[in-house]
Amino acid sequence: MNDFFEETLLYLLKTFGLDAFLHIKDLFVFISAFLGGIIVQLFLIGWIWRNVRSDTTLKNIAVLRVPEEGKTIYYTNPHSALDIVHKTILILLLKLSKKKKITIADARKSKITIYILISLLLLVFLAGLFVATNHIDVLRWTEILKEIE
């Protein structure tokens, strides 16, 4: 039934001279995926802002210190993979900045950075997925259009 619908749609598009729409369909899908990604990004930023502003998400971080003797970090209760990534970034911050301790403000900034990077990577992945899926559809529709001719 789907093939019949697609062939009918293609025939109608060709009849009314709208078959050029098929060639710019990639652009429409990319723009819609981009706008959808921006909306998702705004929701994610709002969620991140709400969670990072509340002190309950930072209960596990407290104050991280590097003792004088060694370079170990006291970090309480990593609950998830995100906390482990956060710990790794905080270790890099300590090594790069050569600080003796990281405050709550530093931890909050690094956590915001992690969330934004993860959401941007997700946005790029979803946009690429939409464009790739649509490109396959356009190739198939072009083959169907050639068969109709």
DSSP file (Angstrom, degrees, kcal/mol; ACC not computed):
  #  RESIDUE AA STRUCTURE BP1 BP2  ACC     N-H-->O    O-->H-N    N-H-->O    O-->H-N    TCO  KAPPA ALPHA  PHI   PSI    X-CA   Y-CA   Z-CA
    1    1 A M     >        0   0    0      0, 0.0     4,-2.1     0, 0.0     5,-0.1   0.000 360.0 360.0 360.0 -37.0    0.0    0.0    0.0
    2    2 A N  H  >  +     0   0    0      1,-0.2     4,-2.8     2,-0.2     5,-0.2   0.907 360.0  51.9 -64.5 -40.8    2.9    2.4    0.8
    3    3 A D  H  > S+     0   0    0      1,-0.2     4,-2.7     2,-0.2     5,-0.2   0.904 109.1  50.5 -62.7 -40.2    4.4    1.8   -2.7
    4    4 A F  H  > S+     0   0    0      2,-0.2     4,-2.4     1,-0.2    -1,-0.2   0.919 111.6  48.5 -62.3 -42.9    1.1    2.7   -4.3
    5    5 A F  H  X S+     0   0    0     -4,-2.1     4,-2.6     2,-0.2    -2,-0.2   0.925 112.9  47.2 -63.2 -45.1    0.8    5.8   -2.3
    6    6 A E  H  X S+     0   0    0     -4,-2.8     4,-2.7     1,-0.2    -2,-0.2   0.912 112.7  48.7 -64.3 -42.4    4.4    6.9   -3.1
    7    7 A E  H  X S+     0   0    0     -4,-2.7     4,-2.4     2,-0.2    -1,-0.2   0.898 112.5  48.6 -65.1 -39.4    3.9    6.2   -6.8
    8    8 A T  H  X S+     0   0    0     -4,-2.4     4,-2.6    -5,-0.2    -2,-0.2   0.922 112.0  49.2 -64.5 -43.7    0.7    8.2   -6.8
    9    9 A L  H  X S+     0   0    0     -4,-2.6     4,-2.6     1,-0.2    -2,-0.2   0.923 112.4  47.7 -61.7 -44.6    2.3   11.1   -5.0
   10   10 A L  H  X S+     0   0    0     -4,-2.7     4,-2.5     2,-0.2    -1,-0.2   0.898 111.0  51.3 -63.6 -40.2    5.2   11.1   -7.4
   11   11 A Y  H  X S+     0   0    0     -4,-2.4     4,-2.5     2,-0.2    -2,-0.2   0.920 111.8  47.0 -63.0 -43.5    2.9   10.9  -10.4
   12   12 A L  H  X S+     0   0    0     -4,-2.6     4,-2.3     2,-0.2     6,-0.3   0.911 111.4  51.0 -65.2 -42.0    0.8   13.9   -9.1
   13   13 A L  H  <>S+     0   0    0     -4,-2.6     5,-3.1     1,-0.2     6,-0.7   0.922 113.6  45.0 -60.3 -43.0    4.0   15.9   -8.4
   14   14 A K  H ><5S+     0   0    0     -4,-2.5     3,-1.0     4,-0.2    -2,-0.2   0.891 110.8  53.9 -68.4 -38.8    5.3   15.3  -11.9
   15   15 A T  H 3<5S+     0   0    0     -4,-2.5    -2,-0.2     1,-0.3    -1,-0.2   0.907 113.1  41.9 -62.1 -42.6    1.9   16.0  -13.4
   16   16 A F  T 3<5S-     0   0    0     -4,-2.3    -1,-0.3    -5,-0.1    -2,-0.2   0.347 117.0-111.0 -89.4   7.7    1.6   19.4  -11.8
   17   17 A G  T < 5S+     0   0    0     -3,-1.0     3,-0.4    -4,-0.2    -3,-0.2   0.725  85.2 120.4  74.7  20.3    5.3   20.2  -12.4
   18   18 A L    > < +     0   0    0     -5,-3.1     3,-1.7    -6,-0.3     4,-0.3   0.198  32.1 106.8-101.7  15.9    6.2   20.0   -8.7
   19   19 A D  G >   +     0   0    0     -6,-0.7     3,-1.1     1,-0.3     4,-0.5   0.667  65.0  74.7 -70.9 -12.7    8.8   17.2   -9.1
   20   20 A A  G >> S+     0   0    0     -3,-0.4     4,-1.0     1,-0.2     3,-1.0   0.753  80.6  74.1 -65.7 -22.0   11.5   19.8   -8.5
   21   21 A F  G <4 S+     0   0    0     -3,-1.7     3,-0.4     1,-0.2     4,-0.4   0.837  86.4  62.3 -57.7 -32.9   10.4   19.6   -4.9
   22   22 A L  G <4 S+     0   0    0     -3,-1.1     3,-0.5    -4,-0.3     4,-0.3   0.826  99.7  53.1 -64.6 -30.8   12.1   16.2   -4.7
   23   23 A H  T <4 S+     0   0    0     -3,-1.0     3,-0.3    -4,-0.5    -1,-0.2   0.775 114.6  39.6 -78.8 -24.7   15.5   17.7   -5.4
   24   24 A I  S  X S+     0   0    0     -4,-1.0     4,-1.7    -3,-0.4     3,-0.2   0.285  85.4 100.2-104.5  10.6   15.2   20.3   -2.6
   25   25 A K  H  > S+     0   0    0     -3,-0.5     4,-2.6    -4,-0.4     5,-0.2   0.863  76.8  60.2 -62.6 -34.9   13.6   18.0   -0.2
   26   26 A D  H  > S+     0   0    0     -4,-0.3     4,-2.6    -3,-0.3    -1,-0.2   0.909 104.1  50.3 -57.1 -42.2   17.0   17.5    1.5
   27   27 A L  H  > S+     0   0    0     -3,-0.2     4,-2.6     2,-0.2    -1,-0.2   0.916 110.2  49.0 -64.2 -43.6   17.1   21.2    2.3
   28   28 A F  H  X S+     0   0    0     -4,-1.7     4,-2.6     1,-0.2    -2,-0.2   0.921 113.4  46.3 -62.2 -44.0   13.6   21.2    3.8
   29   29 A V  H  X S+     0   0    0     -4,-2.6     4,-2.7     2,-0.2     5,-0.2   0.901 112.4  50.5 -67.1 -39.4   14.4   18.2    6.0
   30   30 A F  H  X S+     0   0    0     -4,-2.6     4,-2.6    -5,-0.2    -2,-0.2   0.927 112.3  47.0 -63.8 -43.5   17.7   19.7    7.1
   31   31 A I  H  X S+     0   0    0     -4,-2.6     4,-2.8     2,-0.2     5,-0.2   0.921 114.3  46.8 -64.2 -43.3   16.0   23.0    8.0
   32   32 A S  H  X S+     0   0    0     -4,-2.6     4,-2.6     2,-0.2    -2,-0.2   0.895 113.6  48.3 -67.1 -37.9   13.2   21.2    9.9
   33   33 A A  H  X S+     0   0    0     -4,-2.7     4,-2.5    -5,-0.2    -1,-0.2   0.896 112.5  49.8 -66.1 -38.6   15.7   19.0   11.7
   34   34 A F  H  X S+     0   0    0     -4,-2.6     4,-2.2     2,-0.2    -2,-0.2   0.931 113.1  44.8 -65.5 -45.7   17.8   22.1   12.5
   35   35 A L  H  X S+     0   0    0     -4,-2.8     4,-2.1     2,-0.2    -2,-0.2   0.908 114.3  49.6 -65.1 -40.9   14.7   24.0   13.9
   36   36 A G  H  X S+     0   0    0     -4,-2.6     4,-2.5     1,-0.2    -1,-0.2   0.894 110.2  51.6 -62.2 -39.0   13.6   20.9   15.8
   37   37 A G  H  X S+     0   0    0     -4,-2.5     4,-2.7     2,-0.2    -2,-0.2   0.876 107.1  52.6 -64.8 -37.5   17.1   20.6   17.2
   38   38 A I  H  X S+     0   0    0     -4,-2.2     4,-2.4     2,-0.2    -2,-0.2   0.913 109.8  48.7 -64.3 -41.6   17.1   24.2   18.3
   39   39 A I  H  X S+     0   0    0     -4,-2.1     4,-2.1     2,-0.2    -2,-0.2   0.935 113.2  46.7 -63.2 -45.6   13.8   23.6   20.1
   40   40 A V  H  X S+     0   0    0     -4,-2.5     4,-2.6     1,-0.2    -2,-0.2   0.906 111.0  53.7 -61.2 -40.4   15.2   20.5   21.8
   41   41 A Q  H  X S+     0   0    0     -4,-2.7     4,-2.8     1,-0.2    -2,-0.2   0.898 106.6  51.1 -61.8 -41.5   18.4   22.5   22.6
   42   42 A L  H  X S+     0   0    0     -4,-2.4     4,-2.3     2,-0.2    -1,-0.2   0.913 111.0  48.0 -63.3 -42.1   16.3   25.2   24.3
   43   43 A F  H  X S+     0   0    0     -4,-2.1     4,-2.5     2,-0.2    -2,-0.2   0.919 112.8  49.0 -62.7 -42.3   14.5   22.6   26.5
   44   44 A L  H  X S+     0   0    0     -4,-2.6     4,-3.0     2,-0.2    -2,-0.2   0.912 110.4  49.9 -64.1 -41.9   17.8   21.0   27.3
   45   45 A I  H  X S+     0   0    0     -4,-2.8     4,-2.9     2,-0.2    -1,-0.2   0.907 111.5  49.2 -64.5 -40.1   19.4   24.3   28.3
   46   46 A G  H  X S+     0   0    0     -4,-2.3     4,-2.3     2,-0.2    -1,-0.2   0.914 113.1  46.7 -62.3 -42.4   16.4   25.1   30.5
   47   47 A W  H  X S+     0   0    0     -4,-2.5     4,-2.4     2,-0.2    -2,-0.2   0.910 114.0  48.0 -65.5 -42.1   16.6   21.7   32.1
   48   48 A I  H  X S+     0   0    0     -4,-3.0     4,-3.1     2,-0.2     5,-0.3   0.933 111.3  50.4 -62.8 -45.9   20.4   22.1   32.6
   49   49 A W  H  X S+     0   0    0     -4,-2.9     4,-1.9     1,-0.2    -2,-0.2   0.909 112.1  47.2 -60.5 -42.9   20.0   25.6   34.1
   50   50 A R  H  X S+     0   0    0     -4,-2.3     4,-1.2     1,-0.2    -1,-0.2   0.918 116.7  43.1 -65.4 -43.2   17.3   24.4   36.5
   51   51 A N  H  < S+     0   0    0     -4,-2.4     6,-0.5     1,-0.2    -2,-0.2   0.877 116.0  46.1 -72.8 -37.4   19.4   21.4   37.6
   52   52 A V  H  < S+     0   0    0     -4,-3.1    -1,-0.2     1,-0.2    -2,-0.2   0.842 108.9  55.7 -76.3 -31.2   22.7   23.1   37.9
   53   53 A R  H  < S+     0   0    0     -4,-1.9     2,-0.3    -5,-0.3    -1,-0.2   0.829  93.7  81.2 -69.2 -30.3   21.3   26.1   39.8
   54   54 A S  S >< S-     0   0    0     -4,-1.2     3,-0.9    -5,-0.2     4,-0.3  -0.571  77.9-140.6 -78.6 139.9   19.9   23.8   42.5
   55   55 A D  G >  S+     0   0    0     -2,-0.3     3,-0.9     1,-0.2     4,-0.2   0.649  90.9  79.3 -74.3 -13.9   22.4   22.8   45.1
   56   56 A T  G >  S+     0   0    0      1,-0.3     3,-0.9     2,-0.2    -1,-0.2   0.833  89.8  54.0 -65.8 -29.8   21.0   19.2   45.2
   57   57 A T  G <  S+     0   0    0     -3,-0.9     3,-0.3    -6,-0.5    -1,-0.3   0.702 108.7  50.3 -75.6 -16.2   22.8   18.3   42.0
   58   58 A L  G X> S+     0   0    0     -3,-0.9     4,-1.6    -4,-0.3     3,-1.1   0.276  76.4 101.4-104.4  11.3   26.1   19.4   43.5
   59   59 A K  T <4 S+     0   0    0     -3,-0.9    -1,-0.2     1,-0.3    -2,-0.1   0.830  81.6  54.4 -62.4 -29.9   25.8   17.5   46.8
   60   60 A N  T 34 S+     0   0    0     -3,-0.3    16,-0.9    -4,-0.2    -1,-0.3   0.640 108.2  49.3 -77.9 -12.8   28.2   14.9   45.5
   61   61 A I  T <4  +     0   0    0     -3,-1.1    -2,-0.2    14,-0.1    15,-0.2   0.895  66.9 152.0 -97.2 -44.3   30.9   17.5   44.6
   62   62 A A  S  < S-     0   0    0     -4,-1.6     2,-0.5    13,-0.1    45,-0.1  -0.193  71.9 -25.6  46.8-131.6   31.4   19.7   47.7
   63   63 A V        -     0   0    0     40,-0.1     2,-0.4    41,-0.0    40,-0.2  -0.956  63.3-151.0-115.8 127.4   34.9   21.0   47.7
   64   64 A L  E     -A  102   0A   0     38,-1.5    38,-2.4    -2,-0.5     2,-0.4  -0.805  18.0-172.4 -97.5 133.2   37.6   19.0   45.9
   65   65 A R  E     -A  101   0A   0     -2,-0.4     9,-0.9     9,-0.2    36,-0.2  -0.943  22.5-145.1-128.4 147.6   41.2   19.3   47.2
   66   66 A V        -     0   0    0     34,-2.6     7,-0.1    -2,-0.4     5,-0.1  -0.951  30.0-131.5-105.8 117.9   44.6   18.2   46.1
   67   67 A P        -     0   0    0      0, 0.0     5,-0.1     0, 0.0    34,-0.0  -0.240  17.8-116.0 -65.3 158.8   46.7   17.3   49.1
   68   68 A E  S    S+     0   0    0      1,-0.2    -2,-0.0     3,-0.1     3,-0.0   0.873 110.1  47.3 -62.5 -38.7   50.2   18.7   49.3
   69   69 A E  S    S+     0   0    0      3,-0.0    -1,-0.2     2,-0.0     2,-0.1   0.961 119.6  14.5 -73.6 -51.3   51.9   15.3   49.1
   70   70 A G  S    S-     0   0    0      2,-0.1     0, 0.0     1,-0.0     0, 0.0  -0.436  70.5-114.5-116.9-172.4   50.1   13.7   46.2
   71   71 A K        +     0   0    0     -2,-0.1     2,-0.2    -5,-0.1    -3,-0.1  -0.093  64.2 132.4-115.2  33.9   47.9   14.5   43.4
   72   72 A T        -     0   0    0     -5,-0.1     2,-0.4     1,-0.0    -2,-0.1  -0.536  45.7-140.9 -86.3 155.5   44.8   12.6   44.5
   73   73 A I        -     0   0    0     -2,-0.2     2,-0.8    -7,-0.1    -7,-0.1  -0.947   7.2-136.6-117.4 133.8   41.3   14.2   44.5
   74   74 A Y        +     0   0    0     -9,-0.9     2,-0.4    -2,-0.4    -9,-0.2  -0.806  35.3 166.1 -87.3 115.1   38.7   13.7   47.1
   75   75 A Y        -     0   0    0     -2,-0.8     2,-0.4   -11,-0.1   -14,-0.1  -0.994  26.6-137.6-134.6 125.5   35.5   13.2   45.3
   76   76 A T        -     0   0    0    -16,-0.9    -2,-0.0    -2,-0.4   -14,-0.0  -0.708  62.0 -23.3 -94.8 133.4   32.4   11.8   47.0
   77   77 A N        -     0   0    0     -2,-0.4     2,-0.9     1,-0.2    -1,-0.2   0.877  54.4-152.9  46.1  76.8   30.0    9.2   45.5
   78   78 A P        -     0   0    0      0, 0.0    -1,-0.2     0, 0.0     6,-0.0  -0.704  18.5-179.9 -73.2 112.4   30.2    9.1   41.7
   79   79 A H        +     0   0    0     -2,-0.9     2,-0.3     1,-0.0    -2,-0.1   0.738  55.2  15.5 -89.0 -24.4   26.7    7.9   41.0
   80   80 A S  S  > S-     0   0    0      1,-0.1     4,-1.6     0, 0.0     5,-0.1  -0.843  82.5 -95.4-143.0 175.4   26.7    7.7   37.2
   81   81 A A  H  > S+     0   0    0     -2,-0.3     4,-2.4     1,-0.2     5,-0.2   0.850 122.4  59.0 -63.2 -33.3   28.9    7.7   34.1
   82   82 A L  H  > S+     0   0    0      1,-0.2     4,-2.6     2,-0.2    -1,-0.2   0.890 103.4  51.3 -63.8 -38.3   28.3   11.5   33.9
   83   83 A D  H  > S+     0   0    0      2,-0.2     4,-2.6     1,-0.2    -1,-0.2   0.872 108.8  51.3 -65.1 -35.5   29.7   11.9   37.3
   84   84 A I  H  X S+     0   0    0     -4,-1.6     4,-2.2     2,-0.2    -2,-0.2   0.915 111.3  47.0 -67.4 -41.6   32.8   10.0   36.3
   85   85 A V  H  X S+     0   0    0     -4,-2.4     4,-2.4     2,-0.2    -2,-0.2   0.909 112.1  51.5 -62.8 -41.1   33.2   12.2   33.2
   86   86 A H  H  X S+     0   0    0     -4,-2.6     4,-2.5     1,-0.2    -2,-0.2   0.911 108.3  50.9 -61.9 -42.8   32.7   15.2   35.4
   87   87 A K  H  X S+     0   0    0     -4,-2.6     4,-2.4     1,-0.2    -1,-0.2   0.918 109.4  51.1 -60.8 -43.1   35.4   13.9   37.8
   88   88 A T  H  X S+     0   0    0     -4,-2.2     4,-2.2     1,-0.2    -2,-0.2   0.913 110.9  47.5 -61.4 -43.3   37.8   13.5   34.8
   89   89 A I  H  X S+     0   0    0     -4,-2.4     4,-2.5     1,-0.2    -1,-0.2   0.882 110.6  52.1 -66.8 -36.9   37.2   17.0   33.6
   90   90 A L  H  X S+     0   0    0     -4,-2.5     4,-2.5     2,-0.2    -2,-0.2   0.888 107.8  51.9 -66.1 -37.1   37.7   18.4   37.2
   91   91 A I  H  X S+     0   0    0     -4,-2.4     4,-2.4     2,-0.2    -2,-0.2   0.930 110.6  48.3 -62.0 -44.2   41.0   16.5   37.4
   92   92 A L  H  X S+     0   0    0     -4,-2.2     4,-2.8     1,-0.2     5,-0.3   0.898 109.8  52.7 -62.3 -39.6   42.0   18.1   34.1
   93   93 A L  H  X S+     0   0    0     -4,-2.5     4,-2.7     1,-0.2     6,-0.3   0.921 109.8  48.6 -60.3 -43.4   40.9   21.5   35.4
   94   94 A L  H  X>S+     0   0    0     -4,-2.5     4,-1.4     1,-0.2     5,-0.7   0.919 114.2  45.2 -63.1 -42.8   43.1   21.0   38.5
   95   95 A K  H  <5S+     0   0    0     -4,-2.4    -2,-0.2     2,-0.2    -1,-0.2   0.896 117.3  43.8 -69.8 -38.7   46.1   20.0   36.4
   96   96 A L  H  <5S+     0   0    0     -4,-2.8    -2,-0.2     1,-0.2    -1,-0.2   0.890 120.9  38.2 -74.0 -38.8   45.7   22.8   33.9
   97   97 A S  H  <5S-     0   0    0     -4,-2.7    -1,-0.2    -5,-0.3    -2,-0.2   0.624  95.1-139.4 -88.8 -12.0   45.0   25.6   36.4
   98   98 A K  T  <5 +     0   0    0     -4,-1.4     2,-0.2    -5,-0.3    -3,-0.2   0.852  46.1 157.4  55.6  37.7   47.5   24.3   39.0
   99   99 A K      < -     0   0    0     -5,-0.7    -1,-0.2    -6,-0.3     3,-0.1  -0.519  47.5-140.1 -86.3 159.7   45.0   25.1   41.8
  100  100 A K  S    S+     0   0    0      1,-0.2   -34,-2.6    -2,-0.2     2,-0.3   0.691  85.0  13.5 -89.4 -22.3   45.1   23.5   45.2
  101  101 A K  E     -A   65   0A   0    -36,-0.2     2,-0.5    -7,-0.0    -1,-0.2  -0.993  64.4-136.2-150.5 156.8   41.3   23.2   45.3
  102  102 A I  E     -A   64   0A   0    -38,-2.4   -38,-1.5    -2,-0.3     2,-0.1  -0.960  25.9-145.5-113.8 129.9   38.2   23.5   43.1
  103  103 A T     >  -     0   0    0     -2,-0.5     4,-2.2   -40,-0.2     5,-0.2  -0.293  30.1-100.0 -87.5 174.9   35.3   25.4   44.5
  104  104 A I  H  > S+     0   0    0      1,-0.2     4,-2.7     2,-0.2     5,-0.2   0.882 123.4  56.1 -60.1 -38.9   31.6   24.8   43.9
  105  105 A A  H  > S+     0   0    0      2,-0.2     4,-2.3     1,-0.2    -1,-0.2   0.909 107.5  47.8 -63.0 -41.7   31.5   27.5   41.3
  106  106 A D  H  > S+     0   0    0      2,-0.2     4,-2.2     1,-0.2    -1,-0.2   0.917 113.0  48.5 -63.6 -42.5   34.3   25.8   39.3
  107  107 A A  H  X S+     0   0    0     -4,-2.2     4,-2.1     1,-0.2    -2,-0.2   0.895 110.6  51.2 -64.5 -39.8   32.5   22.5   39.5
  108  108 A R  H  X S+     0   0    0     -4,-2.7     4,-2.3     2,-0.2    -2,-0.2   0.915 109.8  49.9 -64.3 -42.7   29.2   24.1   38.5
  109  109 A K  H  X S+     0   0    0     -4,-2.3     4,-2.1     1,-0.2    -2,-0.2   0.914 112.1  47.2 -62.4 -42.7   30.9   25.7   35.4
  110  110 A S  H  X S+     0   0    0     -4,-2.2     4,-2.1     1,-0.2    -1,-0.2   0.861 110.9  52.0 -69.5 -32.8   32.4   22.4   34.3
  111  111 A K  H  X S+     0   0    0     -4,-2.1     4,-2.4     2,-0.2    -2,-0.2   0.909 109.0  49.8 -69.1 -40.8   29.1   20.6   34.8
  112  112 A I  H  X S+     0   0    0     -4,-2.3     4,-2.5     1,-0.2     5,-0.2   0.919 110.2  51.8 -60.5 -42.9   27.3   23.1   32.6
  113  113 A T  H  X S+     0   0    0     -4,-2.1     4,-2.4     1,-0.2    -2,-0.2   0.908 109.2  49.6 -60.9 -42.7   30.0   22.7   30.0
  114  114 A I  H  X S+     0   0    0     -4,-2.1     4,-2.6     2,-0.2     5,-0.2   0.946 111.9  47.6 -61.6 -48.8   29.6   18.9   30.0
  115  115 A Y  H  X S+     0   0    0     -4,-2.4     4,-2.4     1,-0.2    -2,-0.2   0.911 113.1  47.9 -60.7 -43.2   25.8   19.1   29.6
  116  116 A I  H  X S+     0   0    0     -4,-2.5     4,-2.4     2,-0.2    -1,-0.2   0.909 112.1  49.3 -66.8 -41.0   26.0   21.6   26.8
  117  117 A L  H  X S+     0   0    0     -4,-2.4     4,-2.4    -5,-0.2    -2,-0.2   0.917 112.0  48.5 -63.5 -42.4   28.7   19.6   24.9
  118  118 A I  H  X S+     0   0    0     -4,-2.6     4,-2.2     1,-0.2    -2,-0.2   0.920 112.8  47.6 -63.8 -42.9   26.6   16.4   25.3
  119  119 A S  H  X S+     0   0    0     -4,-2.4     4,-2.2    -5,-0.2    -1,-0.2   0.870 111.5  50.7 -68.9 -34.6   23.5   18.1   24.1
  120  120 A L  H  X S+     0   0    0     -4,-2.4     4,-2.5     2,-0.2    -1,-0.2   0.904 110.2  49.6 -66.9 -40.4   25.3   19.6   21.1
  121  121 A L  H  X S+     0   0    0     -4,-2.4     4,-2.3     1,-0.2    -2,-0.2   0.902 111.0  50.1 -63.1 -39.5   26.7   16.2   20.1
  122  122 A L  H  X S+     0   0    0     -4,-2.2     4,-2.6     2,-0.2    -2,-0.2   0.907 109.8  51.0 -63.8 -41.5   23.2   14.8   20.4
  123  123 A L  H  X S+     0   0    0     -4,-2.2     4,-2.5     2,-0.2     5,-0.2   0.925 111.2  47.0 -61.6 -45.8   21.9   17.6   18.1
  124  124 A V  H  X S+     0   0    0     -4,-2.5     4,-2.4     1,-0.2    -1,-0.2   0.904 112.7  50.3 -63.6 -40.9   24.6   17.0   15.5
  125  125 A F  H  X S+     0   0    0     -4,-2.3     4,-2.3     2,-0.2    -2,-0.2   0.930 112.3  46.2 -62.8 -45.8   23.9   13.2   15.6
  126  126 A L  H  X S+     0   0    0     -4,-2.6     4,-2.6     2,-0.2    -2,-0.2   0.903 112.4  49.9 -65.9 -40.9   20.2   13.7   15.2
  127  127 A A  H  X S+     0   0    0     -4,-2.5     4,-2.4     1,-0.2    -1,-0.2   0.922 112.5  47.9 -63.5 -42.4   20.5   16.2   12.3
  128  128 A G  H  X S+     0   0    0     -4,-2.4     4,-2.6    -5,-0.2    -2,-0.2   0.884 110.8  51.6 -63.3 -38.6   22.9   13.9   10.6
  129  129 A L  H  X S+     0   0    0     -4,-2.3     4,-2.5     2,-0.2     5,-0.2   0.921 110.9  47.6 -64.6 -44.0   20.5   11.0   11.1
  130  130 A F  H  X S+     0   0    0     -4,-2.6     4,-2.5     2,-0.2    -2,-0.2   0.927 114.1  46.4 -62.4 -45.2   17.6   12.9    9.6
  131  131 A V  H  X S+     0   0    0     -4,-2.4     4,-2.3     2,-0.2    -2,-0.2   0.913 113.8  48.0 -66.3 -41.6   19.6   14.1    6.6
  132  132 A A  H  X S+     0   0    0     -4,-2.6     4,-1.8     2,-0.2    -2,-0.2   0.927 113.4  47.4 -65.0 -44.1   21.0   10.6    5.9
  133  133 A T  H  X S+     0   0    0     -4,-2.5     4,-1.8     1,-0.2    -2,-0.2   0.917 113.8  47.8 -62.5 -43.1   17.6    9.0    6.2
  134  134 A N  H  X S+     0   0    0     -4,-2.5     4,-2.5    -5,-0.2    -1,-0.2   0.871 107.1  56.3 -67.1 -36.4   16.1   11.6    4.0
  135  135 A H  H  X S+     0   0    0     -4,-2.3     4,-2.2     1,-0.2    -1,-0.2   0.896 106.5  50.4 -62.9 -39.5   18.8   11.2    1.4
  136  136 A I  H  X S+     0   0    0     -4,-1.8     4,-2.1     2,-0.2    -1,-0.2   0.917 110.6  49.9 -63.2 -42.7   18.1    7.5    1.1
  137  137 A D  H  X S+     0   0    0     -4,-1.8     4,-2.8     1,-0.2    -2,-0.2   0.905 109.5  50.9 -62.1 -41.8   14.4    8.3    0.6
  138  138 A V  H  X S+     0   0    0     -4,-2.5     4,-2.4     1,-0.2    -1,-0.2   0.902 109.4  50.6 -64.5 -40.4   15.2   10.8   -2.1
  139  139 A L  H  X S+     0   0    0     -4,-2.2     4,-1.8     2,-0.2    -1,-0.2   0.918 112.7  46.5 -62.3 -41.7   17.4    8.3   -3.9
  140  140 A R  H  X S+     0   0    0     -4,-2.1     4,-2.2     1,-0.2    -2,-0.2   0.915 112.6  49.4 -67.0 -42.0   14.6    5.7   -3.8
  141  141 A W  H  X S+     0   0    0     -4,-2.8     4,-2.6     1,-0.2    -1,-0.2   0.870 108.0  54.3 -65.2 -35.9   12.0    8.2   -5.0
  142  142 A T  H  X S+     0   0    0     -4,-2.4     4,-2.0     2,-0.2    -1,-0.2   0.897 108.3  49.5 -64.6 -38.9   14.2    9.3   -7.8
  143  143 A E  H  X S+     0   0    0     -4,-1.8     4,-1.9     2,-0.2    -2,-0.2   0.911 111.2  48.9 -64.9 -41.4   14.4    5.6   -8.9
  144  144 A I  H  X S+     0   0    0     -4,-2.2     4,-2.0     1,-0.2    -2,-0.2   0.902 109.7  52.7 -63.7 -40.4   10.6    5.3   -8.7
  145  145 A L  H  X S+     0   0    0     -4,-2.6     4,-1.8     1,-0.2    -1,-0.2   0.887 108.2  50.3 -63.1 -38.9   10.3    8.5  -10.8
  146  146 A K  H  < S+     0   0    0     -4,-2.0    -1,-0.2     1,-0.2    -2,-0.2   0.879 108.9  52.3 -65.7 -36.9   12.6    7.1  -13.5
  147  147 A E  H  < S+     0   0    0     -4,-1.9    -2,-0.2     1,-0.2    -1,-0.2   0.874 107.3  52.3 -66.3 -36.1   10.5    3.9  -13.6
  148  148 A I  H  <        0   0    0     -4,-2.0    -1,-0.2     1,-0.3    -2,-0.2   0.883 360.0 360.0 -67.2 -38.0    7.3    5.9  -14.1
  149  149 A E     <        0   0    0     -4,-1.8    -1,-0.3    -5,-0.1    -2,-0.2   0.517 360.0 360.0 -64.1 360.0    8.9    7.8  -17.0
